[in-house]
Amino acid sequence: MRSTVRVIFLTMVGLTTVLGTAQNTAAHAERKVSSRVAPNYPDLARKMHIHGIVKVEAIVRANGSVKSTRVLGGNPVLVDAAVDAINKWKFEPEQGETTEVVQLTFEGQ
């Protein structure tokens, strides 16, 4: 039995975050991913035939590395695999931190 994981981007929300007294929240075009790591399909999910979507908000540093993540929704059995993978992603560099919303779809076969 083979399992696949399909990575899908939601319409990415890009908000420039500036810390301090003045905040700049100018929207920009979606930030491109330069290096993606596919999540490992959890053994428990495979055995229980669990599939679904995990939605994660990622704070991305100016250099493109993921600073932090926050789960917005998804099956708890799949969440850790999704977060572990997204933490390894690299995005294109930009001038400041951005918030990106990513959706990962886990499909069992």
Stockholm file with secondary structure:
# STOCKHOLM 1.0

chainA/1-109         MRSTVRVIFLTMVGLTTVLGTAQNTAAHAERKVSSRVAPNYPDLARKMHIHGIVKVEAIVRANGSVKSTRVLGGNPVLVDAAVDAINKWKFEPEQGETTEVVQLTFEGQ
#=GR chainA/1-109 SS CCEEEEEEECSCCCBEECCSSSCCCCBCSCCCEEECCCCCCCHHHHHTTCCEEEEEEEEECTTSBEEEEEEEECCHHHHHHHHHHHTTCEECCCSSEEEEEEEEEEEEC
#=GC SS_cons         CCEEEEEEECSCCCBEECCSSSCCCCBCSCCCEEECCCCCCCHHHHHTTCCEEEEEEEEECTTSBEEEEEEEECCHHHHHHHHHHHTTCEECCCSSEEEEEEEEEEEEC
//
